[in-house]
Amino acid sequence: MRTQVVIIGGGPSGLLLSQLLHTRGIESVVLEKRSKAYVLGRIRAGVLERGFVDLLTQAGVDQRLRSEGLRHDGTLLSYDDDSFRIDFKRHTGHSVTVYGQTEVTRDLYAAREASDGKLIFEVDNVKIHDADRNSPFVTFDQNGTESRIDCDFVAGCDGFHGISRNTIPADVRREYEKIYPFGWLGILSETPPVDHELIYSSSKRGFALCSMRNPMLSRYYIQCPLTDNAANWTDDAFWAELKRRIPTQRAETLVTGPSIEKSIAPLRSFVTEPMRWGRLFLCGDAAHIVPPTGAKGLNTAASDVHYLFEGLCQWFDAGDTEGIDRYSERALSRVWKAERFSWWFTSLMHRFPDQGDFDLRMQHAEIELLRDSETAQKALAENYVGLPY
């Protein structure tokens, strides 16, 4: 088999790249380790930056997002019972859209299938060969049979645990990592959100986030020790703890109900450099991870796709290598800014085990500065709605 671009990973970044390439007549094959049902069963974040929405529009998959997505012009921050709002629209002229990652993935699958896109599921033993040469190829097993795809380029969109990053020799890669000493316990419930916008709450008991997927599907999180087990948290215990961490007025109006999903996610910041090796390009979690506080994981993957799509179009349309040659530089420049914002926001809103009284007062003072300073609010808003590509 031969194609122009092999895309390893059938999540939203791989599918988006494949769909964008299709709009320019560039062929691709998407290889996915899991089944389609498994991919669509993963619960992920759903706050989309304006740039991501524009990319979905460019790819022709924005119809359902436009009709069902929730536009958010701001967000609420609280410190104990003191709350204030960051107005994205006033500070930047832009909004974000709440639309679940599962729905984005579903829309992209539908678009690729409608265009007879080549999607191969449940593949094993995927290997990238000769990525540092002019004729790379990928081999994989499916149902006990080995197959080979020759190609011009390989896009590694297969996440932190995928094979793409480790294909780059260890003496070429440099990795940066910070592990946070806590996780997020999250639940999904078929209840109306406690507010029409997200609430980020810092309290003496730890961080909490009130979010949503749609008007009758809510997503809530609380900071918890990494040693906790989600199975040991009853629904009643979760709701009681959440109420202790959000402003009293919100706690009194919170609608509770049975959880339909419950899990604990560890938090880490991670970046690998470079994001290109020969004709292999890394996108999204294969190259970088952010803590979820700033809603940047999926959005940073989308910006990678933007830069790679532009570079590949330059190459296939005109033989111009400038875009692919500068892909890693351009992607990493934006990645590190997103990492900074996510690290800062996480440090601002969470309680750390080694914080002393001085650290807590500084944290409180910075939140008060954010409450009182238009300049500080504008900086947060600009980063939250998404820096330009």
N, C-alpha and C positions, 0 to 999 in steps of 0.2 A: 504494500500500500504506500502511496505517496500523497503528501499534502504540503501546504506552504508553512503552516504553523501548527505544531502539536502543543496543546494546552493540557497540562497535567493538573487535574482538580476540577470537579464539576460543581463547585460552590458558586456564589454570586460573582466573584471577581473573574473566574475562568469563563463563566457563561457570558458575562458582560463583554469581555474581550472578544469572545467568539462572535457574538451578535454584532458588535461594532465592526469587526473585520468583514463580516458578511455584507454590511451596508456598502462596503467599498470593493466588493467582489474578491476578497482575499479568503482563500479556503483555510479551514482549520478542522482539526479533530480534537475532541475533548475526551480525556480519559479520566474516569472516576472510580476510585477504589470501592466505594459503597454502592448500594442500590439507590435509585431515584427516591424511593419511599423513605429510606434512611436519611438522605440529605434533607428532604422536606420535613422530616420530623425533628430536626435540630432547632432548639429554641435559642434565638439570638436577639441582639438589640435591634432597635428600629427607628433611630433618630437619623434622618438623612440630611446632610448638608445641601446647600443650594447647588454646589457643583455636581454632586451625585445625581440630583434630580435632573439637571441639565444633560448629563450623560445618558440617563435613561430615556430622555426625550430624543436625544440624538440617535439612540439605538432603536427608537420606535416602540418602546415598551412602557410608556408612561400613562396609558389610558386608564387603567384601574387605579394607579397611584393618584392621578388627578381627581378621580371621583370619590375614592375611599380614604385617601391619606388625610391626616389631620395637620393643618398648618398651625405652627406654634410661633407666635410673635415674641415670646419671652419665656422666662422661667423664674421660679421662686426659689430663694435661698433663705434658710433659717438657721439661727443659732439659739438653741433652746426655744423660747417662745417669741423671740424677736425675728420677724420675717420682712423681707423686702423683695422687690421684683426687678429683674434685669430685662429691660425692654430692647429686644433684638432689633425690632423694626425701627425704633426711634434712633438707635445708635448706629445702625449699619444700613438701613433701608432694605434689609433682607430678613427672611424667616427660615426656620427648619421645618421639615415634614416628618411626622411620625407615621411610619408605615413599616410593618414588621419585615425583618430580613427574610423570613420564610416566604412572605408574599412577594418580595422582590425576586427571590429564587424561582418561585412558581411562575411568575410572569416571564422570566427569562427562559425557563424550560419551554413554555408554551411557544414563545417566539422562535426558538431554535428548532423545535419540532415542526412548526408550521413552515419553516424554510428548508425542511429536510436536512437540518444540521446533523453532522456526524457526532453522536454521543455514544460512548462505549462505557458501560457500567460494569462494576464488579470485576475489576482487573487486579491481578496480583503480580508481584515481582517486576514492577516497573523499573526500567533502567534507562538512563540517558547516556548515549554514547557519542564520543567525538564532538562534544559541545565546543571544544576549543579549536575546532577545524571548520572548514567551509561546508561540510556535508554531514551534519549531525543526523542521528536516527535514534528512535526510541523502541525498545522491545518490552513486551508485557505478556503475561499469561492470562488466558480466559478459558474457563472450563477445561483446564489441563492442556490447552494448546498454546504454543508460543507464536506471537505475531510480531511483525516489525513494521514500523512506519518511518520512511525517509522524509526529511523535511528541510526547510531553510532555517527555521528558528524553533526554539522550545521556550514556552512560557511556564514557569513553575508557580502555579496557583494552588498548591496542595497543602498549605498550612504549615504550622510550626513543626508538626511531627511527620511531614512528608519527606520525600526522597530528594527533592530538587536542591534545597540548600546544601545538603551534605554531598551533592555531586561536585560542588565547587571545592577544590582541594583545601585542606585545613590550613596550609601555609599561605593561602591566598586570602582567606577570610579573616576578618577581625570582628569579634562579637562583644557586645556591650549588654549587660543585664543587671537589673535590680529586682529583687524579690521582696514583696511587701509582706509584713508580718501579720497578715489577716486575710480573710476572704470575704466574699459576699454570699450570704444565704438569700436566695431568691425564690419567690413563689409566683405562679400564674393563677389567677382566679377569675371566674366569670362573674365579675362584679363591676359596677360603674366606678371609674376613677375618682379618687377623693378630690381632685381638682382638674380643671380642663388643661392645665399646664403641668410640667414636671416640677416636683418639689425636691430640692437637695437640702438635706437637713443634717446639721452637726449638733450633737448633744453630748452631755457628760457620759452617756452610756455608749456612744459611738455613732457612726454615720448611718443614715437611712435615705432611701430614694423611693419616691412615689412616681411611678410611670404608668404607661398604658400601651395597648396595642390598637384598641378601638373603643368606642363608647361603652361596650359591655365586656371588655377584657382588660384586666388590670395586671400590671407587673410591679411587684414591690421587692425591695432588697433591704437587708440590714447587715452591717458589718459584724463579722463573727470571727472567733479564733480559727486558725487553720486546722486545729485538732477536732473541731466539731464535726458531727456526722448529721447530714440532713435528715436521716431516718429517725434521729433522736428528738427532732423538733416536731411537736404536734402543731396542727394548724392554730389551735387556741393559744399556744405559747408564742408562736410567731406573731399573731395579731396583737397580743398583749405587749410584746416587746416593741413592735412597730409604733404602737400608740404612745409608748413612753418616750420615743425619740423624735416625734414630729410635734409641731405646735399644737397646743391644747385645742384650739378652735378646729383644726383639721382632724384631730383624733376623735373629737365628738361627732363628727359627721362621716367618719370612715365606715363604709359598708363592707362587712366581712362575709366570707363564705368558704366553702371547701376549696382546697388547692387542687389544681389539675396538673401541676408540675412543681417539683421542689428540688433544688439542687444547690450546691455550694461551688462557687468558682474562685480559684486562687487569683491573686493579682500580681502581675509582673510587667516590667518595662524591658523590652528587648529590641536590639537592632543588630543586624549583620551588615557588614560592608565588605566588598561592593555588592550591588544588586544585579550585576551583570558579569558573566564569565563567558567570553567568546560569544556563542550564539544562544546561550541560556540566559534568561531574564527571570528574576524573582519578583513576584507580586504579592502584596498583602501579608498575611500571617507567615508565609514562608520566609519573609525577610524581617518582619518587625511585629511586635506585640505592644499594645498599650493597655494600662488599666482602664476599665470601662467608664470611669468617672466622667470623662470628657466626651464620651460617645464618638470616639475617633477611629475605632478599629476598622469597621466596614468602610467608613468614609476615606480613610487613608489608603485602603486597598483600591478604592475607586480612583483616587488620584494617580496611583501607580498605573492603573489601566489606561488612564488618559495619556500619560506620558509615553507608555509603550505603544499604544495605538497610533499616536501621532508619528512616532519614530518608524514603526513598521510601514505605515502608509507612505512616508517619505522614501523608504527604501524600495518598496514594491512599485510605486508610481514613477519614480525618477532615478532610482539607483543612488539616492543621496543617503550617506551614512551618518549625517550629523545628528539626527534624532536618536538613533540607536547608540551612537557613540557617547552621547551625553545623557542617556536614560538614567543611569545610576546616579549621576551627579544631580540631575533635576529632581528625581524622586526622593533622594535622601535629604535634599535641602528642605523639602516640605515635610518629610517624615520627622526630622529632628524638631521642627517647630511644633508638630502635633505631639510628639513625645514630651516636649517641654510643657505644653499646656496640660496634658493629662497628668504628668507628674506633679505640677503645681496645684492643680485642682484637687487631686487626691491628697496631697500633703495638707492642703487648706482645710478639708472637710472631715478627715478621719482622725481618730484617736490612735496614737502609737504607744506601744508598751513602754518605751523609754522616755516619754515626755515628762519633763519636770514642770514645776509651777511657772517658771519663766517661759518655757516653750508654749504652754497653754495660754498665757497672757498674750504672747506674740501672735499666736493663732487667732485669738479673739480680736486683737487689735487690727489684724489684716482683714478679717471679715467686716469689722466696723468701717475700715477704710473703703472697702468695696461698697458698703451700704451708702456711704456719704460722698464718694468721689465719682463724678461723671466720667472722668478720665479712666479710672479703674474699671468702671462698668463697661465703657466702650471697648476697652482691651479684651475683656472677657467675651463680650458679644461678638467681636470680630473673629475671635478664635472659635467660638462655639458654632456660628453659622458657617464657618469654613473659610480659610484663607484662599485667595485666588490661586488658580493653577498657573 
